[in-house]
Amino acid sequence: MTAITLNLNSIIKLTSEQFYQLCEENPDLKLERSANGELIVMPPTGGETGRSNSKFNLQIGLWNEQTQLGEAFDSSTGFTLPNGADRSPDASWVEKSR
């Protein structure tokens, strides 16, 4: 399945606060927001992708437990990027100093 991108800019320009509220009101949907303010509806992953992501998250988590250099996160975690986008990567790691 592929993501569905909705360009709502002619109707509403979603702020970070509005996007967060939309996500809170729709917990069964995986939503992201592009730097241009487009709403991205992410479908569930298939079995192959889910298995690969699980293995990748395990490796990041184990490495982080050993090194204690930061925090590891799964695909349910949303991040606001420097360009203003709100995205949820398949796996992520953030250094402690951040």
C-alpha positions, 0 to 999 in steps of 0.5 A, a space after each residue: 500500500 502507498 501513502 495518501 497525501 492530502 493537500 488541504 492548503 487551499 482550505 486550511 493550513 494545519 499548524 503543529 498544534 492543529 496537527 497534534 489535535 487531529 492525531 489525538 482525535 484519530 488514534 487509529 490513523 497514522 498521520 504525518 505532515 509534510 513541510 508544505 503542510 500536506 496531510 499524509 495518511 500512512 497505511 499499515 505496513 505489510 508483513 515483510 516490512 513489519 518484520 524488517 522494521 522489528 529487527 532493525 528496532 531490536 538492533 538499535 535498542 540493543 546497541 543503545 542499551 549497551 552504549 547508553 548514548 541516547 534514546 531509541 524510538 519506534 515508528 509510533 513516535 512523531 518528530 517535528 523536523 527542522 523544516 517544519 514537517 511532522 514525521 514518524 520514521 520506521 526507527 529513530 535514535 536521538 543522542 542524549 545531548 539533544 
